[in-house]
Amino acid sequence: MTPAARLSAAIDVLADILERRRPAADSLKDWGLAHRFAGSGDRAAISGLVYDALRRKASAAWLMGAETPRAILLGMLRRERGLDADAIARLCDGSRFAPPPLSDAEAARLDAADLAGAPPHVVGDYPEWLDPQFDRVFGAERAEEGAALASRAPLDLRVNTLKVGREQAAQALAELKPQPTRWSPVGLRIPLGAEAKSPAVHAEPAFIKGWVEVQDEASQLVALLSGAKPGEQVVDLCAGAGGKTLALAAMMENHGQIYATDSDKRRLAPIHARIGRAGVRNVQVRTPRAGADAVGDLAGRADLVFVDAPCTGSGTWRRNPDAKWRLRPGALERRTAEQAAVLDRAAALVRPGGRIAYITCSVLEAENGAQVRAFLERHAEFALVPPHEVAAALGERAFMFERAVLESAEGLLMTPRRTDTDGFFVALLRRAG
């Protein structure tokens, strides 16, 4: 396919996403099935165009003065890809499979490329209804924080220290040119360009042997900041597919016990194969059964309850840019109710002197600091571990990490702009001994 044909296809896919409010992955899959002549390079390029358009949907539409799929794609090419009006005109020459030629108005707007006077939610490319939430957390810097959340994420890997060290893992993946992560001592980062296909990490011998797992650096860090230690009794209450469970097991050097469960047993399905590949021996998976608490017998026994709480996922918009445009206020209300319930459940599991690690992949105050304050009002037997002490788990990296994150009285917030990671919040709560 020509670049112009790829652009036409991206416009069609974006129209399907916006009109039917579908996940981008579903629309792209359907397009691929209906256009089997398109090669893997074509599909990757179209996917890149669509996801970049979703990342910059608000600012691209503002730049073009229209919210049509075509306007958003054209505006994205100017704002995100840096193409000038002449280069975009060459893609829109009206030839077979190419988009129609630019109108005079479109050409003028592409020449001007002007966001002057645009409100923060437009410059930051996030939904307007979330602007008060962003203002509460980031204030005058909210447009910059939103814009960073709209950038493309790198590919991060966590080295499984139960099997190998970081240097050896990097050597095994040398053709991918991995670099050590900035904050995590067990992370490797593979940068990705706008047109690059994600490497087939799952086919790499290092992955098959369990030396590495795909995991954003922030996810690695929240596990490290929980302070899990060898020999402890740990409950991973929202384990999902088990990425952080495996990180905790490596921290604990396979000593002690981790009880991994989730409210939805379907989310737990991948964890069993991952445990085996990673060489983990201290994880017991507790599959929920109807009418029974999978970890109720552990009440008052846990040294650490790890709560990777259900949330809006606003901190992961770099990876899921379509999700931010589907998010509605009702979803935020549901998530905060679920978070309160899971925190109350966690409180019953913690032994005197034990702790809860409360984590979200969200940058919204309603899901982070406000949730922690509400929990402390309900549970006077718990107190905050000072965020400075939480950061100390990173050792020599702690000082610079504290300067980079957004620190509040309740916890630590990582963001793409501040830490070059996904947006994650972590707070530790200790039960009186």
C-alpha positions in Angstrom: 0.0 0.0 0.0 1.1 3.5 -0.7 1.4 6.1 2.2 -1.7 7.8 0.7 -3.7 4.5 0.7 -2.6 3.9 4.3 -3.9 7.3 5.3 -7.3 6.6 3.6 -7.5 3.4 5.5 -6.7 5.1 8.8 -9.5 7.6 8.1 -12.0 4.8 7.6 -10.9 2.9 10.7 -11.1 6.1 12.8 -14.6 6.8 11.5 -15.6 3.3 12.7 -14.1 3.8 16.1 -15.7 7.2 16.6 -19.2 6.4 15.2 -19.6 3.1 17.0 -17.5 4.0 20.1 -15.5 0.8 19.6 -12.1 -0.1 21.1 -9.5 0.7 18.5 -8.1 -2.8 18.5 -11.5 -4.2 17.4 -11.9 -1.8 14.5 -8.3 -2.4 13.3 -8.8 -6.2 13.5 -12.0 -6.0 11.5 -10.3 -3.8 8.9 -7.4 -6.3 8.6 -9.8 -9.2 8.1 -11.7 -7.3 5.4 -8.5 -6.3 3.6 -6.3 -9.4 3.7 -4.1 -8.1 0.9 -2.6 -5.6 3.4 0.8 -6.8 4.7 2.0 -6.6 8.2 3.9 -3.4 7.5 0.7 -1.8 6.1 -1.3 -2.9 9.1 1.3 -1.6 11.5 1.5 1.8 9.7 -2.3 2.1 9.7 -2.5 1.2 13.4 0.2 3.8 14.1 -1.8 6.5 12.3 -5.0 5.6 14.1 -3.5 5.5 17.5 -1.6 8.8 17.0 -4.9 10.4 15.8 -6.6 9.2 19.0 -3.7 10.5 21.1 -4.0 14.0 19.6 -7.8 13.9 18.8 -8.7 17.1 20.6 -5.7 19.2 19.5 -5.8 18.0 15.9 -9.5 18.8 15.7 -8.9 22.3 17.2 -6.1 22.9 14.7 -8.3 21.9 11.8 -11.5 23.5 13.0 -13.5 20.3 12.6 -14.0 17.0 14.4 -14.3 14.7 11.4 -12.1 11.6 11.1 -10.3 13.3 8.1 -9.7 16.5 10.0 -8.3 14.6 13.0 -5.9 12.6 10.8 -4.7 15.6 8.9 -4.3 17.7 12.1 -2.4 14.8 13.7 0.0 14.6 10.8 0.8 18.3 11.4 0.9 18.2 15.2 2.3 14.8 16.0 4.2 13.7 12.9 5.5 17.2 12.0 4.5 17.1 8.4 4.1 20.5 6.7 1.1 21.4 4.6 2.9 20.6 1.3 3.8 17.1 2.5 0.2 16.4 3.6 -1.1 17.8 0.3 1.1 15.2 -1.5 -0.6 12.4 0.5 -4.1 13.9 -0.4 -3.7 14.2 -4.2 -7.0 12.6 -5.1 -5.4 9.7 -7.0 -6.7 6.1 -6.7 -6.9 5.0 -3.0 -5.7 8.5 -1.8 -7.8 10.9 0.2 -9.4 13.8 -1.8 -7.2 16.9 -2.2 -7.0 19.5 0.5 -9.5 22.4 0.5 -8.1 25.9 0.7 -9.4 26.1 4.2 -7.6 22.9 5.2 -4.4 24.0 3.6 -4.6 27.4 5.4 -5.1 25.7 8.8 -2.3 23.3 8.2 0.0 26.2 7.3 -1.0 28.1 10.5 -0.9 25.0 12.8 -2.1 27.3 15.6 -3.2 26.2 19.0 -3.1 29.8 20.4 -6.1 30.3 22.7 -6.8 26.6 23.0 -8.0 25.5 26.5 -5.9 23.2 28.6 -8.0 20.1 27.8 -7.4 20.7 24.1 -3.6 21.3 24.4 -3.4 18.3 26.7 -5.7 16.1 24.6 -8.0 14.8 27.4 -11.8 14.9 27.8 -13.1 18.3 28.8 -15.2 16.9 31.7 -11.9 15.8 33.3 -10.4 19.3 33.4 -11.4 20.0 37.0 -9.8 16.7 38.0 -6.6 17.5 36.1 -6.6 21.1 37.5 -6.9 19.7 41.1 -3.8 17.5 40.6 -1.6 19.4 38.2 -2.9 23.0 38.3 -1.3 25.2 35.7 0.8 22.3 34.4 -2.2 20.2 33.4 -1.9 20.8 29.7 1.7 19.6 29.7 0.8 16.6 31.8 -2.0 15.7 29.5 0.1 16.1 26.4 2.7 13.7 27.9 0.0 11.2 28.6 -0.9 11.4 24.9 2.7 10.5 23.8 3.6 7.1 22.6 4.9 4.7 25.2 8.1 2.7 25.0 8.3 -1.0 25.4 9.5 -1.9 28.9 10.6 -5.3 30.2 11.1 -6.6 33.7 14.1 -8.9 34.2 13.2 -12.0 36.2 15.9 -12.0 38.9 14.9 -15.5 39.9 16.7 -16.7 36.8 19.0 -14.0 35.4 20.6 -10.6 36.0 19.8 -7.5 34.0 23.1 -7.4 32.1 22.7 -11.0 30.9 19.1 -10.4 29.8 20.2 -7.3 27.9 22.9 -9.3 26.1 20.3 -12.0 25.1 18.1 -9.2 23.6 21.0 -7.2 22.1 19.3 -7.0 18.6 16.5 -5.0 20.2 19.0 -2.5 21.6 17.5 -2.5 25.1 18.7 0.2 27.6 18.5 0.0 31.4 15.4 1.8 32.8 16.0 5.0 34.7 14.4 4.1 38.0 13.8 0.3 38.2 17.0 -1.7 38.8 15.4 -4.7 37.1 14.0 -3.0 34.0 15.0 -2.7 30.3 13.5 -0.3 27.8 13.1 -0.6 24.0 12.2 2.7 22.4 9.7 2.6 19.6 9.4 5.0 16.7 6.1 6.2 15.2 6.2 3.8 12.3 7.9 1.0 14.1 6.2 -2.4 14.7 6.4 -3.6 18.3 9.1 -6.3 18.4 7.9 -9.9 18.8 9.2 -10.2 22.3 7.1 -13.2 23.1 9.0 -15.1 20.4 12.4 -14.2 21.9 14.3 -17.1 23.6 14.9 -14.9 26.6 11.1 -14.5 27.0 10.3 -18.2 26.4 12.9 -19.1 29.1 11.3 -16.8 31.6 14.1 -14.3 31.8 11.9 -11.3 31.0 8.3 -10.2 31.2 6.7 -7.3 29.4 5.9 -4.7 32.1 5.9 -0.9 32.2 8.6 0.6 34.5 5.9 2.1 36.7 4.4 -1.3 37.3 7.8 -2.6 38.3 8.3 0.4 40.7 5.0 0.0 42.5 5.9 -3.6 43.3 9.4 -2.5 44.6 7.8 0.3 46.6 5.5 -2.1 48.4 8.6 -3.4 50.3 7.7 -7.1 50.0 10.4 -9.2 51.7 11.4 -12.8 51.6 9.5 -14.9 54.1 6.4 -12.7 54.3 2.8 -13.7 53.8 1.5 -11.6 51.0 -2.0 -11.3 49.5 -2.3 -10.0 45.9 -5.9 -9.1 46.0 -6.4 -7.9 42.4 -3.8 -10.1 40.7 -5.3 -10.2 37.2 -2.9 -11.8 34.7 -0.2 -11.9 37.4 2.4 -9.3 36.2 2.9 -7.7 39.6 2.5 -11.1 41.4 5.6 -12.3 39.5 7.5 -9.1 40.4 6.6 -9.6 44.1 7.8 -13.3 43.9 11.1 -12.2 42.5 11.5 -9.6 45.2 10.8 -12.3 47.8 13.3 -14.7 46.2 10.7 -17.4 46.2 10.5 -17.4 50.0 7.3 -16.9 52.0 3.9 -17.1 50.3 1.9 -15.1 47.9 -1.8 -15.7 47.6 -3.0 -14.4 44.3 -6.7 -13.8 43.6 -9.0 -11.6 41.7 -12.7 -10.9 41.7 -13.0 -12.1 38.1 -11.5 -15.6 37.6 -11.2 -14.9 33.8 -8.5 -12.3 34.5 -6.5 -15.0 36.4 -6.4 -17.4 33.4 -2.9 -16.4 32.1 -1.3 -16.5 35.5 -0.7 -20.2 35.7 1.5 -20.4 32.6 3.4 -17.3 33.6 4.2 -18.7 37.0 5.6 -21.9 35.4 7.7 -20.0 32.8 9.1 -17.6 35.5 10.2 -20.4 37.8 8.0 -19.1 40.7 7.4 -21.5 43.5 5.8 -19.3 46.3 2.5 -18.3 44.6 -0.8 -20.0 45.5 -3.6 -19.0 43.1 -6.9 -18.7 44.8 -9.7 -18.8 42.1 -12.9 -17.1 43.4 -15.9 -19.3 43.8 -19.5 -18.2 43.9 -20.6 -17.2 47.3 -17.2 -17.8 48.9 -14.3 -15.5 49.8 -11.2 -17.0 48.2 -8.9 -15.5 50.8 -11.3 -15.2 53.8 -9.3 -17.8 55.8 -6.3 -15.4 55.7 -8.0 -12.7 57.9 -5.6 -11.0 60.2 -2.6 -13.0 58.9 -1.1 -11.0 56.0 2.1 -9.0 56.3 1.3 -7.2 53.1 -1.9 -6.9 51.1 -1.1 -5.7 47.6 -4.1 -3.8 46.1 -3.6 -3.0 42.4 -7.1 -1.4 42.5 -9.6 -1.3 39.6 -9.5 2.2 38.2 -10.2 4.4 35.2 -6.7 3.6 33.7 -6.1 7.3 33.0 -2.4 6.7 33.7 -2.1 4.3 30.9 -3.5 6.5 28.1 -0.2 6.3 26.3 -1.0 2.7 25.6 -4.7 2.9 25.3 -5.5 6.4 23.8 -8.9 5.3 22.7 -10.0 4.5 26.2 -9.8 8.2 27.4 -12.5 9.2 24.8 -14.8 6.4 25.9 -14.5 7.2 29.6 -17.6 8.8 31.2 -18.3 10.3 34.7 -20.3 7.2 35.6 -17.3 5.0 35.1 -15.3 7.1 37.6 -18.1 6.8 40.2 -18.2 3.0 39.8 -14.4 2.7 40.1 -14.2 4.7 43.2 -16.9 2.6 44.8 -15.0 -0.6 43.8 -11.8 0.8 45.3 -13.4 1.6 48.6 -14.8 -1.9 48.8 -11.5 -3.6 48.0 -9.6 -1.5 50.5 -12.1 -2.5 53.2 -11.6 -6.1 52.2 -7.9 -5.7 52.4 -8.1 -4.2 55.9 -9.6 -7.4 57.3 -6.6 -9.4 56.0 -3.8 -7.4 57.5 -2.1 -8.6 60.7 -1.3 -6.0 63.4 1.9 -4.3 62.2 1.2 -5.3 58.6 0.5 -3.0 55.7 -1.6 -2.4 52.6 0.0 -1.2 49.4 -2.7 0.8 47.5 -1.9 1.2 43.9 -3.8 2.7 40.9 -2.8 3.3 37.3 -4.7 6.6 37.5 -3.7 10.2 37.8 -7.1 11.3 39.2 -7.3 12.6 42.8 -10.7 10.9 43.3 -9.0 7.5 42.9 -5.8 8.3 44.7 -5.4 10.7 47.6 -9.1 11.1 48.2 -9.5 7.4 48.3 -6.8 7.0 50.9 -8.2 9.8 53.1 -11.6 8.2 53.1 -10.1 4.8 54.0 -8.3 6.3 57.0 -11.5 7.9 58.2 -13.2 4.5 58.1 -10.2 2.6 59.6 -8.6 4.4 62.6 -6.4 1.4 63.2 -4.4 2.3 60.1 -1.9 5.1 59.5 0.0 6.3 56.5 3.6 5.3 55.9 5.2 8.7 55.0 5.8 8.8 51.3 9.5 9.6 51.9 9.8 6.2 53.6 8.0 4.5 50.8 10.5 6.0 48.2 13.4 4.8 50.3 12.8 1.3 49.0 14.6 2.4 45.8 17.8 2.9 47.6 20.3 5.1 45.8 17.6 6.1 43.3 15.2 7.3 46.0 16.5 10.9 46.3 16.1 11.7 42.6 12.9 9.7 42.3 11.3 11.8 45.1 12.3 15.0 43.2 10.7 13.7 40.0 7.4 12.4 41.3 4.4 14.4 42.5 4.4 13.7 46.2 1.4 14.4 48.3 0.6 13.7 52.0 -1.0 10.4 50.9 1.5 9.0 48.4 3.6 9.2 45.3 2.3 9.9 41.8 4.4 9.0 38.7 3.5 10.4 35.3 5.0 10.3 31.8 6.1 13.9 32.1 7.7 13.5 35.5 9.2 10.0 35.4 8.8 8.9 31.8 6.6 6.0 32.9 2.9 5.3 32.9 0.9 7.3 35.4 0.8 5.3 38.7 -0.1 6.2 42.3 1.2 4.3 45.3 0.4 4.7 49.0 1.4 2.4 52.0 -0.9 2.1 55.0 0.2 0.3 58.2 -2.0 -1.3 60.8 -1.2 -0.5 64.4 0.7 -3.3 66.1 
